[in-house]
Amino acid sequence: MESLKRYYRMDRRAIHLLRFFLEAYDGIAGLSTIDARAGLVVLHVAPGCEDEVAALIEEMQQDILLQPVEPPMEGRGAAEAGGLF
């Protein structure tokens, strides 16, 4: 089974916090930064861990900007991806 990709725009100063929490929950999701300046990240959610990741995101949204966004278009920067930013 393939991981599920979830895209978020977040406070760029908090990317390291999200990465830290995901690593603490060993194996539920990986995080890749697409555009650090824009705070655009993608979570690669492990199969069967969707509820755990959703709960973690919901908890973190109480303290930091963390908004789901549409995936950026191939070959275009985050700033050009349909006006996400």
Beta strands, then each sheet from edge to edge (+ up, - down):
strand 1: 4-10
strand 2: 29-35
strand 3: 40-45
strand 4: 66-68
sheet 1: 2+ 3- 1+ 4-
end
